[in-house]
Amino acid sequence: MNLTISGHHLEVTPALREYVLTKLDRVTRHFDQVVDVNVLLTVEKQKEKERRQRAEVTLHVKGRDIFVESANEDLYAAIDQLMDKLDRQVVRHKDKLQDHHHIAPKRIAVAGEAV
């Protein structure tokens, strides 16, 4: 898995990097076929008293790219919301990949008997 954590108008400290890594462990625990992860942490200066912290992630898995973004006044809260959204989307993608079709027991018995 290739991981890129970058900051826009923000220096990515080792504490931020470690926090993102611990949160990403939950996602990779649910779905281990992750190819690429790009995390972008941004500080937007819309108004000086109301600074918005934004986090976005692009997760490349086999067959699909998953993009999630979240904004909050606190960067750690934005990362928490981001990972919750990402986890839900990864679980939904994994659920779509699995084959949920099954053969009814009646059909197995009929197919197994010689006619």
Summary of the structure (lengths in Angstrom):
residues: 115
radius of gyration: 20.5
end to end distance: 52.6
largest distance: 80.6
contacts: 294
relative contact order: 0.15
helix: 42%
strand: 32%
